[in-house]
Amino acid sequence: MLEHRCREAGMKMTDLRRVVLHGVLEAGSSATAVDIWRTLLAMTEGHAPSPTSLQRTLNMMVGLGVLHRHVGIDRAWQYDLVPAQDTSSAILFVDADTGTVTPCDDPEVTALLRRLVARRGFAIQEASITVTALADPTSPARSV
């Protein structure tokens, strides 16, 4: 499920990224990069990714909203998985003329908007986009 979330966030899954995900899961909540690296050392019998590769991967996962990074009491960065988001659409189109609400049923649009706000450290709770009718109501673009 976590790999699926990563792909939805726009991350191409590689062996290194899979290994790092396993290390994050195994290291547990609020683990530092050093904790994750030591966990990976134990898991891979000394063949863990380099600290630089690990940090680069962690940064990417934070940027895509898969991981959350915060400063711990000891002033070290700590990492936690971002909770899975509700799969129902939180993006709504609201017709300005009628008030009709239509959920966005395009998963690519929803995923794009979620990635954009995650890069800024937020998660979408609910969003609405006000729309108006096109001049030609039979136009395919009218159906949302």
Buried (B, 14 or more C-beta within 10 A) or exposed (E): EBEEBBEBBBBEEEEBBEBBBBBBEBBEEBBBBEBBBBBBBEBEEEEBBEEEBBBBBBBBBBBBBBBBBEEEEEEEBBBBBBEEBEEEBBBBBEBEEEEEEBEBEEEEEBBEBBBEBBEEEEEBEEBEEEBEEEEEEEEEEEEB
